[in-house]
Amino acid sequence: MRSAIIVDRLTKTYPGQTALDPAFYALGAVSFVVPERTTFALLGRPGTGKTTVIGCLSTRITPTSGTVQVGRHVVSVDDRRIRREVGVVAQESQFDPARTVWENLLLSAERQGYSGRSVQRRIEQLCGVLEIMSVLDRRFGNLPVGFRRRADIVGALVHDPSIVLLDEPTAGLDSDAHDGMWDALRRLTVDLGLTTVLTTRDETDADRADVTFDLSADPAAAARNAAAAQDIAHPVTPEREQAAVQQVGEAEHTGDELRLLLHDPTALSLIASYDITARGDIWVLPVRDWAEARDVLRMLDGAITDFDFVPGTTQVPTGSRERAASGSVGRHSHLRAVTA
């Protein structure tokens, strides 16, 4: 059986929360192989790096070391080609709860650069396979969580990838919805021929998957993370507080681009529906205007706790989280963000 994904000694570390804290190991030398056209479960307790693996496989997160091959392409070498082969379903939906499922799916396709009747037929086909045709005209926010998750999957498959990555798709589902989700996951593999990779903390999911890799089985990484967490828990001293102040993330909106600098790139999973590219340490995604840039920052609320919005030529309404600087004129809208 051919391999769809090969992960060899994948390691990801992050700097401590302040300059005095040790590095935090999100992943420690993880290796596994995902066979083509199978359902592959990444099992692990919270904090074992499941979301980090998804981020590395989807090119949203740059590995610290190790090699990740997706299809015939290598992460950090062929990222653009990998993103064409991979669909990503984050834990938190990016769909507008006030819009219908159909409107959200069309908007998601448009953001990925797809429109027209052929895309509509593709969406209809996927909705048929995942059995959500009956709810297309209903508001997304009014649907049971199981239907919302399946709609998110459709949105991730519009560009016809060969691999789909799902971050905890069964979390919070009742027994019936859980069974329904697994029916949907099976159809992804059987009917659409996809390779399906999901993360889970539920061992019953591991029993249903074709192949399971247990991230919790890495005691070395767990020990390193426990030690780092203990150090991070130390009381804040003036030196730590000053170091923390220096750790400032930045976001800049220029024309049709939003540029992000995040100290915790796992937050990118919150905006996985966007076409995000890496330019060194900067993450760049296309936006139509300042309003969409603001919406993206709101999606990243857990990673960005405050920002100053200095408007350019477009008038920006002020609010509790945006403060327009009077007298500013120019082409760009600059945002200064402090990351959590």
Rosetta blueprint (number, residue, H / E / L):
1 M L
2 R L
3 S E
4 A E
5 I E
6 I E
7 V E
8 D E
9 R E
10 L E
11 T E
12 K E
13 T E
14 Y E
15 P L
16 G L
17 Q L
18 T L
19 A L
20 L L
21 D L
22 P L
23 A L
24 F E
25 Y E
26 A E
27 L E
28 G E
29 A E
30 V E
31 S E
32 F E
33 V E
34 V E
35 P E
36 E L
37 R L
38 T L
39 T E
40 F E
41 A E
42 L E
43 L E
44 G L
45 R L
46 P L
47 G L
48 T L
49 G L
50 K H
51 T H
52 T H
53 V H
54 I H
55 G H
56 C H
57 L H
58 S L
59 T L
60 R L
61 I L
62 T L
63 P L
64 T L
65 S E
66 G E
67 T E
68 V E
69 Q E
70 V E
71 G L
72 R L
73 H E
74 V E
75 V L
76 S L
77 V L
78 D L
79 D H
80 R H
81 R H
82 I H
83 R H
84 R H
85 E H
86 V E
87 G E
88 V E
89 V E
90 A L
91 Q L
92 E L
93 S L
94 Q L
95 F L
96 D L
97 P L
98 A L
99 R L
100 T E
101 V H
102 W H
103 E H
104 N H
105 L H
106 L H
107 L H
108 S H
109 A H
110 E H
111 R H
112 Q L
113 G L
114 Y L
115 S L
116 G L
117 R H
118 S H
119 V H
120 Q H
121 R H
122 R H
123 I H
124 E H
125 Q H
126 L H
127 C H
128 G H
129 V H
130 L L
131 E L
132 I L
133 M H
134 S H
135 V H
136 L L
137 D L
138 R L
139 R E
140 F H
141 G H
142 N H
143 L L
144 P L
145 V H
146 G H
147 F H
148 R H
149 R H
150 R H
151 A H
152 D H
153 I H
154 V H
155 G H
156 A H
157 L L
158 V L
159 H L
160 D L
161 P L
162 S L
163 I E
164 V E
165 L E
166 L E
167 D E
168 E L
169 P L
170 T L
171 A L
172 G L
173 L L
174 D L
175 S H
176 D H
177 A H
178 H H
179 D H
180 G H
181 M H
182 W H
183 D H
184 A H
185 L H
186 R H
187 R H
188 L H
189 T H
190 V H
191 D L
192 L L
193 G L
194 L L
195 T E
196 T E
197 V E
198 L E
199 T E
200 T E
201 R L
202 D L
203 E H
204 T H
205 D H
206 A H
207 D H
208 R H
209 A L
210 D L
211 V E
212 T E
213 F E
214 D E
215 L H
216 S H
217 A H
218 D L
219 P H
220 A H
221 A H
222 A H
223 A H
224 R H
225 N H
226 A H
227 A H
228 A H
229 A H
230 Q H
231 D H
232 I H
233 A L
234 H L
235 P L
236 V L
237 T L
238 P H
239 E H
240 R H
241 E H
242 Q H
243 A H
244 A H
245 V H
246 Q H
247 Q L
248 V L
249 G L
250 E E
251 A E
252 E E
253 H E
254 T E
255 G L
256 D L
257 E E
258 L E
259 R E
260 L E
261 L L
262 L L
263 H L
264 D L
265 P H
266 T H
267 A H
268 L H
269 S H
270 L H
271 I H
272 A L
273 S L
274 Y L
275 D L
276 I L
277 T E
278 A E
279 R E
280 G L
281 D L
282 I E
283 W E
284 V E
285 L E
286 P E
287 V L
288 R L
289 D L
290 W H
291 A H
292 E H
293 A H
294 R H
295 D H
296 V H
297 L H
298 R H
299 M H
300 L L
301 D L
302 G L
303 A L
304 I E
305 T E
306 D E
307 F E
308 D E
309 F E
310 V E
311 P L
312 G L
313 T L
314 T L
315 Q L
316 V L
317 P L
318 T L
319 G L
320 S L
321 R L
322 E L
323 R L
324 A E
325 A L
326 S L
327 G L
328 S L
329 V L
330 G L
331 R L
332 H L
333 S E
334 H E
335 L E
336 R E
337 A E
338 V E
339 T E
340 A L
